Amino acid sequence: MQRPVALPQELSPREEDDAADSRLVQAAEAAADENEAAGSRQASPPARDPWGNSTPCCGRVLKRSPDACALVFVDVLVIVPSVFFLTQVAHDPGVRIFTAAVLVCNLLSSSFACFIDPGIIPAKPAPAGDVSSPPVVIDSTRRYCTSCNLLRPPRAAHCYVCNVCVDEYDHHCGLLGTCIGVRNYRYFVFFLFTTALLSSWVFYWTATAVMNQWTGRSFNRKKPDVVAIMRAGLLIYALVMALSIGSFACYYCYLTATDQTERENLKGLARRGPGGGCFSYAATWYRRLFGAKPTSSVSGMPHRQRSLEVV
């Protein structure tokens, strides 16, 4: 037996108006909820990468800057002349051992300066709401960084290559491809000292070998061999490196003793030395190069991958 089919009841005009009004109210409430959700998503600031443009490596302990490949070029400029000196110029075992030891120290110091955290200050998320208003600055020595959304320490500065704030910011070294700050400053100074020492050492012994070969009877001045020409080229190269890097190392010896950074010295920022005579300068020099190193603030922090926004 078939059940009777219930026919739809006809609504009165008033009931139809009430139903239409209820549907309009529901649609308006849904649109308002959607606009509120979209506004909250737009107001929430994106999370900043604490590593900036660098990429953490080795368990988020070391970092690789965007131009860290420049270190390979610098190592080639140091290794190739050193290998030629060890094989074609230096014949005494003591000279070879000392040269190899200084070369290893140079490579280690440059690698540490490049891959160790220079003192990155982790960036903070942008404040929600109106961020166009100028932030409050405590005094003239502490400035607010609008890129990292933080109040920088007195000697910190923002590096626009690595896109991070670095404590005791010295400069961004294009040769090593990294920022020089409070944590890798000593390794950068060691790199300068070992490069100057290696260049002076190679220049002295190469000049001695060239003079001995020039005054020797077996040397043909009209038609010198290839090794003699390469020794002369090594002599000129070592002289240029010793003068340029040596003067730079002396400049940083002065900055280290007076407790200054290159940025402070070039910009003329008023900063007095330790005072008290040579002993105080030596103590400051020892503290900056051999004292306790501050701990990293970004070690172990996650690296947020950058995604392209689709318009």
C-alpha positions in Angstrom: 0.0 0.0 0.0 1.5 3.3 -1.0 1.9 6.1 1.5 0.3 9.4 0.5 2.8 11.9 -0.7 2.8 15.1 1.4 2.3 18.1 -0.8 4.2 21.2 0.1 2.1 23.7 1.9 1.6 27.0 0.4 3.0 29.9 2.5 1.2 33.1 3.0 2.8 36.2 1.6 3.8 37.3 5.1 5.5 33.9 5.8 7.4 34.2 2.5 8.7 37.6 3.5 9.8 36.4 6.9 11.7 33.5 5.3 13.4 35.8 2.8 14.4 38.1 5.7 15.8 35.2 7.7 17.9 34.1 4.7 19.2 37.6 4.2 20.2 37.8 7.8 22.0 34.5 7.7 23.9 35.6 4.5 24.8 38.9 6.1 26.1 37.2 9.3 28.2 34.7 7.2 29.7 37.6 5.2 30.5 39.4 8.4 32.2 36.4 9.9 34.2 35.9 6.7 35.3 39.5 6.6 36.3 39.4 10.3 38.4 36.2 9.7 40.1 37.7 6.7 40.8 40.9 8.7 42.4 38.9 11.5 44.5 37.0 9.1 45.7 40.2 7.5 46.4 41.8 10.8 48.5 38.9 12.1 52.1 39.7 11.2 54.2 37.2 9.4 56.9 35.4 11.4 60.4 36.7 10.9 63.2 34.3 10.2 65.7 34.7 13.1 68.6 33.7 10.7 67.8 36.5 8.2 69.1 35.7 4.7 71.5 33.1 6.1 70.9 29.4 6.2 71.6 27.3 9.4 73.7 24.2 9.0 75.3 21.5 11.2 72.3 21.1 13.5 71.5 24.8 13.5 74.8 25.6 15.2 76.6 27.1 12.2 75.3 29.3 9.4 75.9 29.9 5.8 75.6 33.5 4.5 74.1 34.3 1.1 77.6 35.2 -0.3 79.6 32.6 1.6 80.9 31.2 -1.7 83.4 34.1 -1.6 85.4 32.1 1.0 86.3 29.6 -1.7 87.9 32.3 -3.8 89.9 33.6 -0.8 91.1 30.2 0.1 92.3 29.6 -3.5 94.2 32.9 -3.4 96.0 31.6 -0.2 96.4 27.9 -1.0 97.7 28.0 -4.6 100.7 30.3 -3.8 101.4 28.4 -0.6 101.5 25.1 -2.4 103.9 26.5 -5.1 106.1 27.9 -2.3 106.2 24.6 -0.5 107.0 22.6 -3.7 109.3 25.0 -5.7 110.8 27.5 -3.3 111.1 26.1 0.3 113.5 23.2 0.6 114.3 23.4 4.3 112.1 21.1 6.5 111.7 23.7 9.2 110.5 26.3 6.7 108.0 23.9 5.2 106.6 22.9 8.6 106.2 26.5 9.7 104.5 27.5 6.4 102.1 24.6 6.7 101.2 25.4 10.3 100.5 29.1 9.5 98.5 28.0 6.4 96.3 25.6 8.5 95.7 28.4 11.1 94.7 30.8 8.3 92.2 28.4 6.8 90.7 27.5 10.1 90.3 31.2 11.2 88.7 32.1 7.9 86.3 29.2 8.1 85.3 30.0 11.7 84.8 33.6 10.9 82.6 32.7 7.9 80.4 30.0 9.5 80.1 31.0 13.2 77.2 33.1 14.3 78.6 36.7 14.4 76.2 37.7 17.2 72.8 37.7 15.5 70.0 39.2 17.6 66.8 37.3 16.8 64.1 39.4 15.1 60.7 39.8 16.7 57.4 39.6 14.9 55.8 42.9 13.7 53.3 44.4 16.1 49.7 43.9 15.1 47.7 47.0 14.1 49.1 50.3 12.9 52.9 49.9 12.6 53.4 53.2 10.8 53.7 55.2 14.1 57.3 55.9 15.2 58.5 53.6 18.0 59.7 54.9 21.3 63.5 55.3 21.6 65.0 55.1 25.1 68.1 57.2 24.4 70.5 58.2 21.6 72.6 55.1 21.9 69.8 52.6 21.4 67.8 52.7 18.2 64.8 50.8 17.1 65.2 48.6 14.0 62.1 48.6 11.9 63.3 45.5 9.9 63.8 43.3 13.0 61.2 45.1 15.2 63.5 45.3 18.2 65.3 47.9 20.2 69.0 47.3 19.4 71.8 47.2 22.0 74.0 50.3 22.0 76.8 48.9 19.7 74.5 46.8 17.5 73.6 47.6 13.9 71.5 46.1 11.1 73.3 44.3 8.2 71.3 44.8 5.0 73.1 42.0 3.2 72.3 39.3 5.8 69.1 41.1 6.9 69.8 40.7 10.7 70.9 42.8 13.6 74.3 41.9 14.9 75.7 42.8 18.3 78.9 44.9 18.2 78.6 45.1 14.4 81.9 45.8 12.8 81.2 45.4 9.1 80.1 43.0 6.4 83.1 41.3 5.0 82.7 40.6 1.3 85.8 38.5 1.1 84.6 36.0 3.7 81.0 36.5 2.9 79.8 37.1 6.5 79.1 39.8 9.0 81.8 40.6 11.6 80.4 40.9 15.1 81.0 40.2 18.7 81.2 36.4 18.3 83.5 36.0 15.2 85.5 39.2 15.5 88.5 37.3 17.0 88.6 34.9 14.1 88.5 37.7 11.6 91.5 39.3 13.3 93.4 36.0 13.4 92.7 35.6 9.7 94.3 39.0 9.0 97.3 38.3 11.2 98.0 34.9 9.8 97.6 36.2 6.2 100.0 39.0 6.8 102.5 36.7 8.5 102.2 34.1 5.8 102.7 36.7 3.1 105.8 38.2 4.8 107.2 34.7 5.4 106.8 33.7 1.8 108.2 37.0 0.5 111.3 36.7 2.6 112.2 33.2 1.6 111.2 33.7 -2.1 113.3 36.8 -2.2 116.2 34.8 -0.8 115.7 32.0 -3.4 115.5 34.5 -6.3 118.6 36.3 -5.2 120.5 33.1 -4.9 119.3 31.9 -8.3 120.1 35.3 -9.9 123.7 35.3 -8.6 124.3 31.7 -9.4 126.4 30.6 -12.3 123.8 28.1 -13.6 121.2 30.9 -14.1 120.6 31.9 -17.7 119.5 35.6 -17.6 118.8 35.7 -21.4 116.4 32.7 -21.2 115.1 32.1 -17.7 113.1 29.0 -17.0 109.4 28.9 -16.2 110.1 28.2 -12.5 112.2 31.4 -12.2 109.4 33.5 -13.8 106.8 32.0 -11.4 109.1 32.7 -8.5 109.4 36.3 -9.5 105.6 36.5 -9.8 105.2 34.9 -6.4 107.6 37.5 -5.0 105.5 40.4 -6.3 102.3 38.8 -5.2 103.6 38.1 -1.6 104.9 41.7 -1.4 101.5 43.2 -2.4 99.6 40.9 0.1 102.1 41.6 2.9 101.7 45.4 2.5 97.9 45.5 2.0 96.9 42.9 4.5 99.6 43.9 6.9 98.4 47.5 7.0 94.9 46.3 7.5 96.0 44.0 10.4 97.8 46.9 12.1 94.6 49.0 11.8 92.6 46.2 13.5 95.3 45.9 16.1 94.6 49.5 16.9 90.8 49.0 16.9 91.1 46.0 19.2 93.3 47.8 21.7 91.0 50.8 21.8 87.8 48.7 22.0 86.3 50.1 18.8 84.7 48.6 15.8 85.3 49.7 12.2 81.8 51.1 11.9 82.3 53.3 15.0 85.7 54.4 13.9 84.7 55.4 10.3 81.5 57.1 11.4 83.3 59.0 14.1 81.1 57.7 16.9 82.4 59.0 20.2 84.0 56.1 22.1 86.9 56.5 24.4 89.6 53.9 24.9 90.1 52.0 28.1 92.7 54.5 29.4 95.2 53.8 32.1 98.3 53.3 29.9 99.6 50.4 27.9 98.5 47.8 30.4 94.8 48.7 30.0 95.2 48.6 26.2 96.8 45.2 26.4 94.0 43.9 28.7 91.4 45.1 26.3 93.2 43.5 23.4 93.4 40.2 25.3 89.7 40.4 26.3 88.5 40.9 22.8 90.7 38.2 21.2 91.0 35.6 24.0 88.2 36.4 26.5 85.0 34.5 27.0 82.8 34.4 23.9 79.1 35.3 24.3 76.6 32.4 23.6 74.6 32.4 20.4 71.1 33.7 20.6 69.9 31.9 17.4 71.7 28.5 17.9 69.1 25.8 17.5 66.3 28.1 16.4 64.3 26.9 13.3 64.9 28.2 9.9 61.7 29.4 8.2 61.7 28.7 4.5 60.7 31.6 2.3 57.7 30.9 0.0 56.7 32.9 -3.1 53.4 34.7 -2.9 51.1 34.1 -5.7 49.3 37.3 -6.8 
